[in-house]
Amino acid sequence: MAAGDRDRWNRKWASAGVGTTHGSRLAELLAPWLPPSGTLLEIAGGAGSDSIEFARRGLQVTVADISDIALAQARELAGTEGLELDTLEIDFEEQPPPDGPWQVITAANYLQRDLFPAMIQRLAPGGLLGVVIATTTNLERHERPGAPFLLEPGELPGLVDGTTILHHSEEWRGNGRHEAHLVVRA
């Protein structure tokens, strides 16, 4: 990702402020399968709203994002709740996810198709991958995100070969977006 993209995300998070959420509800999606403890890596987690919820549930969480401002906000928010949260500034277009094994990896509102094999490889045996990404159907009601950042309908299960699908659904959600939700076990 170009430095300009990093700057753009820093401006976005700086204007949004601490406590901003992208409303993915990943913790809710993963709840039936979530272990009571273990390690979790949140891919492109921004200011960590999902990460905070996972930390509340007892997981050792690392939120990874390109924006140092978002990561600082995540640490600040965790601190206000007395939670521990590790952060990692990383450009996933240039670097792979950190080595695991991770008991859980999550990705919300971030689509980089070639990252899926690396995420799966970094899961512990029996580990979970949880994903929430809008589909191109979302364009029927919203201009953004644009098509390059959206899944084609039915595409997501094909990106997680070698895993067991525990949950997959695609529909209009309560947040007004048409999203694909997926939970798989390694």
ABEGO torsion letter per residue (X at the ends): XBAAAAAAAAAAAAAAEBGBBAGAGAAAAAAAABBABEBBBBBGAEAGAAAAAAAAAGBBBBBBBABAAAAAAAAAAAAAAGBBBBBBBBBAAABBBBBOBBABBBBBGBBBAAAAAAAAAABBBGBBBBBBBBBAAAAAABAOBBAAABBBBGAAAAAABGBBBABBBBBBBAAGBBBBBBBBBX
